[in-house]
Amino acid sequence: MRVLTVIGNRPQFVKAAAVSRVLREDHEEVLVHTGQHYDDELSTIFVRELGVPAPEIQLGLGTGTNTEQTARQLAALGPLVAEQRPDVVLVYGDTNSTLTGGIAATQAGVPVAHVEAGMRSFDWKMPEEQNRVLTDALSDLLLCPSHTAVENLEREHPRGEIAYVGDVMVDVADLFRPKARADTAVLERLSVEPGGFVVCTTHRAANVDDPARLRLLVDLLLAVPYPVVLPLHPRTRARLEAAGMLDELARRVTLSPPLGYLEFTALLVHAHAALTDSGGVQKEAFLAKTRCVTMRDTTEWVETVDSGWNVLVDLDAEAAVAALDRPLPDEHPAPYGDGRAAQRVVQALAQM
């Protein structure tokens, strides 16, 4: 079986770390990085730390609006799919790269398999929600990370085959969390103590592109009664600089460049809490058994909220501060599987 895998950002590198190592044991894979969120240093870190195969093809298409990115990616991926002649195109998650990989494959008559199918925030304003719903409609094989995702798809009646496989992020977390927990060098470098700080990520357009909401975001971070470590996404840095808020934030918050998976996980497992607007970090915090406060009013990872490990506060600073000190739940369920999702993904691909 020849698989063309399309990825475009950090979380997709991490997911590929789980699937590609299993896939390449018995099958051929060509890994394409669109460069949607291109960072050569981070890409190199993921290849080194996680054993992700270096992408055979790098397109470097990372700038512009969602529409511009989608157009350029389609223009590049269309001929590439025809040239590579894969048996299936594999896409992950909810980025522009996910959608364009699915469209290019469908137009070439190649089956599409979607890892992380069926996730829904039911917020159609989010580009990510648009991407995952449209990709699911294109997909021949819908690989679901949770039973909630299966139920979402069963209500929608897609044309593709629905398969529960579990979440490949569990595979990666289970494999690398012990190493990350043992390595506290990043905490020492950033001058924080285990259990005594909040790790934050923020990059979502709805929070950082609107100056009024960006002001609320900064006020929320300044209100946190713990040291805050913020690995700063390039998009967020640019918006803060343009709004004249970066220096104000830097006086109270420890800013760092984006981090590799192991360093970020080390922060996450040792943090008092995670504060984020990222879907992936909500789930990573849940898997690390770290309380999470989400700066959104919807989430696709509803199990994290239902189980009490995650609270949605939007940009309400008072609600966020209160949520940071809520007691941790007594129980920690396993809605995302047993850490063997990658094997199930590969088995499902082979049976297509």
PLY file of the C-alpha trace (Angstrom):
ply
format ascii 1.0
element vertex 352
property float x
property float y
property float z
element edge 351
property int vertex1
property int vertex2
end_header
0.00 0.00 0.00
1.31 3.44 -0.96
0.11 6.26 1.29
0.52 9.99 0.67
0.29 11.75 4.04
-0.36 15.51 4.12
0.55 17.51 7.24
0.89 21.23 7.86
1.44 22.16 11.51
2.93 21.17 14.87
0.10 18.91 16.13
0.13 17.03 12.84
3.85 16.32 13.20
3.06 14.83 16.61
0.22 12.68 15.23
2.44 11.51 12.39
4.96 10.40 15.01
2.44 7.79 16.11
1.13 6.60 12.74
4.15 6.83 10.44
6.37 4.56 12.53
3.71 1.82 12.39
2.70 2.48 8.79
6.24 2.22 7.44
6.82 -1.21 8.96
4.84 -2.84 6.14
3.79 -0.09 3.74
5.20 2.80 1.72
4.56 6.36 2.84
5.37 9.71 1.26
5.11 12.50 3.83
4.22 15.96 2.47
4.58 19.06 4.65
2.64 21.99 3.20
4.42 24.44 5.48
1.12 25.94 6.64
2.73 26.67 10.02
6.34 26.40 8.93
9.12 26.57 11.48
12.31 24.83 10.40
13.66 24.61 13.94
10.48 23.05 15.29
10.23 20.67 12.34
13.80 19.52 13.00
13.03 19.10 16.71
10.04 16.85 15.98
12.09 14.71 13.60
14.81 14.33 16.23
12.70 14.04 19.40
9.75 12.00 18.24
11.17 9.98 15.38
8.86 11.58 12.84
10.22 10.80 9.38
11.63 13.89 7.72
9.06 14.97 5.11
10.00 13.72 1.67
8.30 16.77 0.14
8.20 20.29 1.63
6.00 22.82 -0.12
6.69 25.93 2.02
3.22 27.44 1.57
2.77 29.06 4.96
1.73 32.67 4.48
-1.44 34.55 3.63
-5.10 34.27 4.55
-6.95 30.98 4.85
-8.32 31.48 1.34
-4.88 32.27 -0.10
-3.30 29.29 1.66
-6.04 26.98 0.44
-5.64 28.17 -3.15
-1.85 27.76 -3.17
-1.98 24.38 -1.45
-4.55 23.04 -3.92
-2.46 24.28 -6.84
0.55 22.38 -5.47
-1.17 19.24 -4.17
-3.26 18.53 -7.26
-0.31 17.75 -9.55
1.54 16.10 -6.65
-1.22 13.55 -6.03
-1.31 12.76 -9.75
2.47 12.36 -9.84
2.76 10.20 -6.71
-0.19 7.90 -7.60
-0.93 6.83 -4.00
-3.48 4.20 -3.03
-4.83 6.56 -0.36
-4.25 10.13 0.89
-4.09 10.37 4.68
-4.92 13.66 6.41
-5.06 14.69 10.07
-7.18 17.05 12.10
-8.64 20.36 10.95
-6.13 22.61 9.21
-6.23 24.11 5.72
-3.76 21.36 4.80
-6.30 18.75 5.92
-8.96 20.16 3.64
-6.74 20.74 0.62
-5.26 17.25 0.91
-8.78 15.86 0.90
-9.94 17.95 -2.05
-6.85 17.21 -4.16
-7.22 13.47 -3.53
-10.96 13.45 -4.28
-10.51 15.35 -7.53
-7.80 12.84 -8.54
-10.06 9.90 -7.74
-7.89 8.76 -4.82
-9.53 7.61 -1.55
-9.22 9.90 1.46
-8.68 8.75 5.05
-9.22 11.33 7.82
-7.61 10.82 11.22
-9.55 12.69 13.94
-12.79 12.55 11.99
-16.09 13.46 13.62
-14.84 16.08 16.06
-17.28 18.98 16.34
-17.33 22.27 18.25
-20.56 23.25 16.42
-19.08 26.74 15.96
-19.26 27.32 12.21
-17.35 30.61 12.53
-14.17 28.65 13.30
-12.08 27.85 10.19
-11.11 24.61 11.92
-14.75 23.54 12.18
-15.30 24.30 8.52
-12.20 22.31 7.56
-13.10 19.19 9.55
-16.75 19.10 8.48
-15.84 19.52 4.80
-13.02 16.97 5.03
-15.35 14.44 6.64
-17.78 14.92 3.74
-14.96 14.09 1.30
-13.53 11.14 3.19
-13.84 7.47 2.29
-12.54 6.37 5.70
-13.43 8.35 8.84
-11.07 7.42 11.68
-12.63 8.60 14.93
-10.73 9.36 18.16
-13.74 8.99 20.49
-17.21 7.49 20.65
-18.58 11.05 20.70
-17.01 11.57 17.28
-18.64 8.37 16.03
-22.03 9.58 17.29
-21.56 12.96 15.59
-20.91 11.27 12.27
-23.76 8.81 12.63
-26.11 11.80 12.93
-24.61 13.34 9.78
-24.73 10.16 7.64
-21.48 10.67 5.71
-20.83 8.56 2.63
-17.54 7.18 4.00
-16.92 4.27 6.37
-16.86 5.22 10.07
-14.28 3.49 12.28
-13.50 4.09 15.96
-9.72 3.80 16.41
-8.97 5.99 19.45
-6.76 9.04 19.50
-3.23 8.76 18.13
-2.17 11.54 20.53
-2.65 9.05 23.37
-0.07 6.80 21.73
2.47 9.63 21.62
1.69 10.91 25.12
2.00 7.47 26.68
5.33 6.92 24.94
7.01 10.24 25.72
5.37 11.55 28.91
7.72 9.69 31.33
10.77 11.19 29.61
9.22 14.67 29.63
8.27 14.37 33.30
11.83 13.43 34.27
13.44 16.35 32.42
12.95 19.63 34.29
15.63 21.61 32.44
13.03 23.78 30.70
11.51 24.70 34.09
14.91 25.73 35.37
15.63 27.74 32.24
12.33 29.61 32.61
12.72 29.99 36.40
9.51 28.27 37.45
8.84 25.63 40.12
6.84 22.43 39.61
3.20 23.03 40.51
3.75 26.75 40.93
3.06 28.17 37.46
0.51 28.24 34.64
1.50 27.31 31.10
-0.38 29.21 28.43
-0.84 28.96 24.67
-2.89 31.30 22.53
-3.05 31.73 18.77
-6.69 31.40 17.71
-7.71 34.08 15.22
-10.91 34.84 17.13
-8.81 35.85 20.14
-5.77 37.56 18.65
-6.92 39.16 15.38
-9.60 41.38 16.92
-7.89 44.21 18.89
-10.74 44.38 21.41
-10.55 40.67 22.16
-6.76 40.81 22.20
-7.04 43.46 24.92
-9.31 41.14 26.92
-6.82 38.33 26.44
-3.92 40.41 27.74
-5.99 41.60 30.72
-6.88 37.99 31.51
-3.23 36.92 31.48
-2.23 39.86 33.66
-4.92 38.86 36.18
-3.57 35.32 36.69
-2.25 35.04 40.27
0.54 32.63 39.28
3.67 32.99 37.19
2.61 32.46 33.58
4.83 30.87 30.92
3.72 31.67 27.38
5.53 30.01 24.44
4.62 32.66 21.93
3.10 31.66 18.60
4.44 33.86 15.75
0.90 34.98 14.87
0.25 36.08 18.46
3.58 37.89 18.74
2.85 39.82 15.55
-0.61 40.85 16.76
0.69 41.90 20.18
3.46 43.97 18.61
1.06 45.64 16.18
-1.31 46.52 19.05
1.53 47.84 21.26
0.79 45.26 23.99
3.85 43.00 23.79
6.04 44.96 26.22
3.17 45.33 28.68
2.64 41.57 28.67
6.35 40.78 28.88
6.66 42.71 32.14
4.39 40.18 33.90
4.47 37.03 31.78
7.48 34.86 30.91
7.58 34.72 27.12
9.52 32.08 25.24
9.87 31.00 21.62
7.73 28.04 20.49
8.87 24.80 22.12
9.37 21.25 20.93
7.02 18.50 22.04
9.12 17.20 24.93
9.85 20.62 26.43
6.23 21.70 26.16
5.06 18.42 27.67
7.51 18.88 30.53
5.92 22.25 31.25
2.44 20.79 30.95
2.93 17.86 33.32
4.54 20.11 35.96
2.15 23.07 35.64
-0.51 23.98 38.18
-2.82 24.46 35.20
-2.92 25.01 31.45
-4.56 28.12 30.01
-5.20 27.82 26.28
-7.37 28.41 23.24
-5.89 25.38 21.45
-7.89 22.23 20.87
-4.77 20.11 20.98
-3.50 21.54 24.25
-6.88 20.93 25.90
-6.47 17.26 25.08
-2.76 17.16 25.98
-3.55 18.70 29.38
-6.27 16.11 29.93
-3.89 13.27 29.08
-1.28 14.76 31.45
-3.90 15.01 34.24
-3.36 18.76 34.44
-6.36 21.05 35.01
-7.18 23.10 31.93
-8.87 26.48 31.50
-9.92 27.13 27.91
-10.24 30.65 26.54
-13.09 29.71 24.20
-16.83 29.25 24.65
-16.98 26.00 22.65
-14.77 22.93 22.33
-14.56 19.89 20.12
-13.03 17.93 23.00
-16.24 17.78 25.02
-15.10 14.81 27.10
-12.48 16.96 28.81
-15.22 19.32 30.00
-17.77 16.65 30.87
-15.21 14.87 33.07
-14.36 18.08 34.97
-10.74 18.42 33.82
-11.43 21.40 31.56
-13.51 24.59 31.95
-14.59 26.95 29.17
-14.32 30.61 30.20
-13.97 32.50 26.90
-12.01 35.68 27.79
-13.69 36.26 31.18
-10.75 37.01 33.48
-12.73 36.51 36.70
-14.01 33.12 35.57
-10.55 32.08 34.44
-8.91 32.98 37.75
-11.61 31.07 39.66
-11.22 28.01 37.40
-7.46 27.88 37.93
-7.93 26.83 41.56
-10.85 24.45 41.27
-10.19 20.99 42.79
-9.10 18.26 40.42
-11.68 15.52 39.76
-11.32 12.25 41.65
-11.62 10.20 38.47
-9.78 10.35 35.15
-11.65 8.50 32.38
-10.09 7.26 29.14
-12.45 8.41 26.36
-9.67 8.57 23.76
-8.59 4.97 23.78
-5.83 2.71 25.04
-2.72 4.02 23.29
-2.92 1.64 20.33
-4.74 3.93 17.91
-1.92 3.98 15.35
-2.14 0.22 14.87
-5.88 0.49 14.30
-5.40 3.33 11.81
-2.95 1.27 9.77
-5.18 -1.82 9.91
-8.16 0.22 8.70
-6.09 1.69 5.85
-4.91 -1.74 4.77
-8.51 -3.01 4.68
-9.78 -0.18 2.44
0 1
1 2
2 3
3 4
4 5
5 6
6 7
7 8
8 9
9 10
10 11
11 12
12 13
13 14
14 15
15 16
16 17
17 18
18 19
19 20
20 21
21 22
22 23
23 24
24 25
25 26
26 27
27 28
28 29
29 30
30 31
31 32
32 33
33 34
34 35
35 36
36 37
37 38
38 39
39 40
40 41
41 42
42 43
43 44
44 45
45 46
46 47
47 48
48 49
49 50
50 51
51 52
52 53
53 54
54 55
55 56
56 57
57 58
58 59
59 60
60 61
61 62
62 63
63 64
64 65
65 66
66 67
67 68
68 69
69 70
70 71
71 72
72 73
73 74
74 75
75 76
76 77
77 78
78 79
79 80
80 81
81 82
82 83
83 84
84 85
85 86
86 87
87 88
88 89
89 90
90 91
91 92
92 93
93 94
94 95
95 96
96 97
97 98
98 99
99 100
100 101
101 102
102 103
103 104
104 105
105 106
106 107
107 108
108 109
109 110
110 111
111 112
112 113
113 114
114 115
115 116
116 117
117 118
118 119
119 120
120 121
121 122
122 123
123 124
124 125
125 126
126 127
127 128
128 129
129 130
130 131
131 132
132 133
133 134
134 135
135 136
136 137
137 138
138 139
139 140
140 141
141 142
142 143
143 144
144 145
145 146
146 147
147 148
148 149
149 150
150 151
151 152
152 153
153 154
154 155
155 156
156 157
157 158
158 159
159 160
160 161
161 162
162 163
163 164
164 165
165 166
166 167
167 168
168 169
169 170
170 171
171 172
172 173
173 174
174 175
175 176
176 177
177 178
178 179
179 180
180 181
181 182
182 183
183 184
184 185
185 186
186 187
187 188
188 189
189 190
190 191
191 192
192 193
193 194
194 195
195 196
196 197
197 198
198 199
199 200
200 201
201 202
202 203
203 204
204 205
205 206
206 207
207 208
208 209
209 210
210 211
211 212
212 213
213 214
214 215
215 216
216 217
217 218
218 219
219 220
220 221
221 222
222 223
223 224
224 225
225 226
226 227
227 228
228 229
229 230
230 231
231 232
232 233
233 234
234 235
235 236
236 237
237 238
238 239
239 240
240 241
241 242
242 243
243 244
244 245
245 246
246 247
247 248
248 249
249 250
250 251
251 252
252 253
253 254
254 255
255 256
256 257
257 258
258 259
259 260
260 261
261 262
262 263
263 264
264 265
265 266
266 267
267 268
268 269
269 270
270 271
271 272
272 273
273 274
274 275
275 276
276 277
277 278
278 279
279 280
280 281
281 282
282 283
283 284
284 285
285 286
286 287
287 288
288 289
289 290
290 291
291 292
292 293
293 294
294 295
295 296
296 297
297 298
298 299
299 300
300 301
301 302
302 303
303 304
304 305
305 306
306 307
307 308
308 309
309 310
310 311
311 312
312 313
313 314
314 315
315 316
316 317
317 318
318 319
319 320
320 321
321 322
322 323
323 324
324 325
325 326
326 327
327 328
328 329
329 330
330 331
331 332
332 333
333 334
334 335
335 336
336 337
337 338
338 339
339 340
340 341
341 342
342 343
343 344
344 345
345 346
346 347
347 348
348 349
349 350
350 351
